[in-house]
Amino acid sequence: MRNIIFFLLITFGFNGSAQDINYVRKTLDTLTGQNLWGRGYTKNGMEKAADFIASEFRTLGLKPMDGKDFRQWFSFPVNTFPGRMEVEINGQLLTPGKDFIVKEESIGFKFKQARLTQIDSTAYTVLGEKVIVKLENKLTWSVAQGAADYLGILVKKGALSQPPQLLSVNIENVVVPAFKAANICAIVKGTVHPDSILLMTAHYDHLGGMGTETYFPGANDNASGVSFLLSLAKYYAKHPQKYTMAFICFAGEEAGILGSKYFTENPLLPLGHIRFMFNVDMVGTGETGATVVNATIYPKEFYLLNKVNDKDRLLAKINPRGKAANSDHYFFTEKGVPAFFLYTQGGIAAYHDVYDRPATLPLTVYENLFRLFLGFNKGLME
């Protein structure tokens, strides 16, 4: 009987701190699915993603941060491409996302069989038109808050059998002056020190779609981070801690870390009560370890993180990095909130392209990263 009880204690103890990897994979598939259309600016992709995350928080048993609504609404301008996305070079119809992308700040254009003139080793133009065609080794897209006065087309080298000579395009853009988006904010109230807060964050938006047929799944960037965050939320909802555990999924990161900026200017909880913030972005790999931004700014917390990591040999290596304005931690740090930003390394090279899909993510250290966060958060509360 004693052996059975010991076995049960070990089993339940392990399950209590284990990540639900099936939940993670299901969440990852939902966030990258066609229905959410790249969690962006056309086909209601970002709004559908926000609804899904808010629903998950509610189902898991978390409460809205403001006590009323999981969503914190804000707006910003954005250039979108909801319609025609047709490019033909030398009579060859190119595939959006794979053969070409348009520059995110481009305006719409329509013309047939315009002759291209070479202006340097990789760039071509249509004389008399504000159009540029450029050959690129890799196609990497982004988000622009407005439109310029030209059309830029980036074509992948190798997509054409001969140098560009004739160009036909039919491209539509729409500038949305006040695109509505929402940060999704939830908490699990602390049992002993509810006014002390540990904040975990990830951005859920991605690039959305380019035209009516092509969308950018954004599996590693950053469905991986949101899936990881929701798995932490699931755990802490079942296991309330001494401190309040807070969770924010930010919108507008790809457009200029706008959601986190808005939150720090309109906080739903006192920023001074945040003991520590941990932001995750692109955590679907990890073969060679991870990097932590702000590690040199907060050496005590970085020491604690490494202590937890070394104890159980969770990640191959945690590389320290200094201050950087490269994700949603930044504006919190500027407001005096101690914060880390962690991203994993190794594995796939897909980034801001159509190949960042769930099937390419090894989730190498997902479960170990989960244990790392549990141990780190526990250490902060001691």
N, C-alpha and C positions, 0 to 999 in steps of 0.2 A: 504493500500500500504506500509506503514511504517513497519508493521509487516512482510509482505512478504520479503521486502528488508533485514530486520534483520535476518529472517530465512535463506535467501540465503547467507548472509555474514557468518553466523555460519556454514552453510553446506560446503561452499567452503573453509572456514578457516580450518575446520576439515579435509577435504579431502586433503588439501595442506600439512598436516603434518601426514597423515595416511599412514601406510605401505600397499602395495599391497600384501595381504597375498596369493591371488591366484597365483600371479607371483612367490612368494616364494616357494609355494608347487610344482608348475610346475618345477621350477629350481631344487629343491631338488630331485624330481623324476628323472630328466634327469641325474644329477650328480651321482646318485646311481644306475642307470640302468645297465643292463648287457652289453650294447654296450660299456660303458666306463670301464668295467672290473676292477672295484676297483680303477680306476685312478692311475694305477701303471705301472709295468715294462714289462708286456707281453700283447699281442694282441693290442698294441698301445693305451692302456688305458689312460696313462697320456697325450699323444699327442692329443687324441680326446677331453679330458677334456680341455686342453689348447685352442684348436680351438674353442670349445663351449664358453668359457669365453671371449676370444678375440672377437668373433662374437657378444656376448651380449653387451660388452662395446661399440662396433661400432654401433650397433642398437640403443642403449640407447642414443647415441650422445656424448659420451666421446671421447677424443683425446688420441693418443699414447703419453706416457710420453716423449719419445725422438723425437716426431714429425714425426716418420716414421713407426714404427712397435710396436704393443702392446707387442710383445714377447722379452724378454731378455734371450738369449740362454746361457747355461753353460753345463758342463758335469761332471760326477762323476762315480766311479765304483759301481756296484751293483750285488749281487747274485740273480739269478732268477730261477724260476721253471716253465718253459713253457710246459713241456712234461709229461711223465709218472709220476703218483702219486698214486702208488698202494701199499697198506700195508695189509697183511693178518696175523692174529695172531690166533693160534690154529685152523686154517682152516676157520676162520671168516674174510670175507672181510670188512674192515673198510671204513667209509665214510670220505673223507678229509674235514677238517674244523669242522665237528660235532663230529666225533669219535677220530680224531687225527689231529695233525699238525706236520710238520717237523720244527726243529730248523732252523731259518732263515740263519744261517751260514753253513748249512749242505752241504755236497757233495752228488753226486748221488751214488746209490748202486743198485746192482741187484743180488739176490740169492733166492733159494727156500728151505723151510723147514730146516732152521738153528735152532739149539736148543739154547734156552735162559737160561742163568745162572743168578740167583738173586744175586745182590751185596749189596743191602740194602733193607729197608722196601718198597721202591717204585721204585727202579731202577733195570734194567736187562741189560745184555750184551750178545753178541755172542763171545765166546772165540776165540781169534785169529783174530778178526775183530774189526775195530774201529766203533762200533755201540753201541748205548745206547738207551734203551727204558725206559721211565719214566712215571709213572702214575701221573696224575694231576687232581686237583679239577676243574680247569678252564683252557681252552685253549686260550692263548693270543699270537698272532703272532706279528712279527715286520719285519724290513728290515735290511739287513746286506750289507756292502759295499764290502764284499769279502767272500770267502769260507774258512772254516777251513779244517781239515784233517779227519773229522769224520762225521757220520750220526747220528743225534739226532731225535728221534721220541717221541713226547709227546702224550700220550693216556689218554683220559678222563676216570676217574674212573667211573665205571658203564657201560662202553661200552662193557666190556668183561664179560662173564658168569663165567669164572674161571681165575686164575692167568696165566700170559703169559708163554707159554712153547715153542711153535714153531713159528718162524718168517719167512715170505716170503715178499720180497720187490722188487719193480721195480720203482726206483725214478730217475728222471733226473734233473740235475741242469746245468745252464749256467751262468758263470761269464761274465758280460758285462763290459769291462774295462773303457769305456767312454760312458756311457748312456747319451743321449742328452735330456735335459729338458729345460723348459723356465719359468721364472717368467712372469706374465701377468700384465702390468703396464699401468695405464690410469690416466688422470687428467680432471678436470673441472676448467678452468682458473678463478682466482679470479677477481672480478669486481673493487675492490678498491686497495687492497694490493696483487697483484698476486705473489709477491716474498715471501709472508708468506704462509706457507703450513700446512694444517692439513692432516695427513696421516692415512688412515684406511687400515688394512691388515688382511689377513687370508690365511692359506695354503690350496691348493686345492688337493694336492696329498694324496693318502692313500696307502694301502698295496698291492693293485693289486690282482693278482690271484695266486693260488697254484695248479699247474697242469692245465688241460684243462677243468675241470668241476666246479671248486670252485673259487669264487671270494669274496672279502670282500667289502661290499657296502660302509662302512664308512659314514653312514648318519649323526650321531652326530659329528664324527671325520673325516673330518670337512666339509662335504657338508652343514651342518647347518651354519657354519661360512661364507662360500662362498655365500650361498643364501642370508644371512643377508647383506653381503657386497654389493652384486649386487642390493639389494633393496635400500640401501643407495645411491649407484651410480645412480640408476634410479631417485631417489628424487632430488639429487643435480644437475643432468643434466638438470632437469626441473626448478630448483631453484638455479642458481649460487649464490655463497656467496661472501662476501668481500675478504676472503682468498681463495687461490687455494685449492681445495679439491682433494687429490690424493688417488689412490687406487692401491694396489698391491695384487695379488693372487700368493703366493709363491709355487714353487715346491721344492721337496727334503727335506721337513720338517721331514718326518718320517725316513729319512736316516741320520738325524743328523743336522737339521735346516740349511741345506746347501744353499738353495735358498736365504734366508735372509742374510746369511754370504756373499754370492757372491755379492748381491746387495750393501751391505755396503762397499765392497772393490771396486766395480765398479758402483757407484751411477749414476742414470740417472737424478738426480736433486741434488742441493747442500744440503747436510745433515744439514748444519748450518742454512738453511732456514726453517727447519721443526719446527713449533711451538710446535706441539705435535703429537705423534703417538699412535693409539689405535689398538691393535691386538686382534682378537677374534678367539677362538677355542673351539669347543664343547659348543654351545649355544642353543641346541635344547630342553633343559629341563628348570628348574628354579623354581620348587616348593618351594625350601628352600632358594632361592636367588642366589647370584653370589659371586665370589671371584675375587679380582683385585690384580695381581702381580705388584710390584713396588709402591703400595699405600703408604708405609712408606717412600719411597725415594722421592716422590713428594706430600707432604701433602697438598699444596695449591690446586692442581688439584684434589686430592681426596676429599677435602672439597667441591669443586665446584660440583663434581659428586654426592656427597651425598645431597647437597643442591637441585639439580635438582630432585633427586630421592625422597627426602622427601616431596617436594612441591606437587607432584602429586601421591605419594605413588605407584611408578611404580614397584619396586622389593621389596620382603619381607625384604631383608637385603643385604648389600654389605659388604662382609668381607674383611678386609685389609690383605695383605700379603707382605712380603719383597721381596728383589731381588731373582730371580731364573732364571736359564738358561734352561727353560722348553718349550720355544716356540720362535716364530720369532721376538719378541720384543728384545731379548737378545743382539744381536750384534749391534742393533741400540743404545741401552742404553750404551754399551761399547764404542761407538763412540761419546757419549755425547748428543744423541737425547733423550729428555724426552719421556717416553713411558709407557703405561699401557698394560697389558695383562689380558683380562677378560674371564672367563668361568663360565657357570651356573652350578647349583647343584640341586640334587634331581632327581626323576624319574628313568629312566632305568639304569641298571648296565652294559649294553653291552659296551664293549671297546675292540678294536682290535680283533674282532671276527666276525663270519658270521651273528650274530644276530643284528648287528648295522644297522637296516633297517629303512626306512622312516616311516613305519607303527608304529614303537615303539616310535616315537618322539611326545610328546604332544605339542611341540612349546608353552609351557605354557606362557612365558613372551616375546615372539618374538616381538609383537607389542609394548609392554611397553618398551622393550629394545631399539627399534627403536626410540621411543620418548625420551628416556634417552640420546641417542647419539645426537639427534638433539639439545636438550637443552644444553648438555655439550659443543658441538661444538660452539653453539651460544654464550655461556658464555666465551669461550676462545677468541672469536673475539671482545668482548666488551671492 
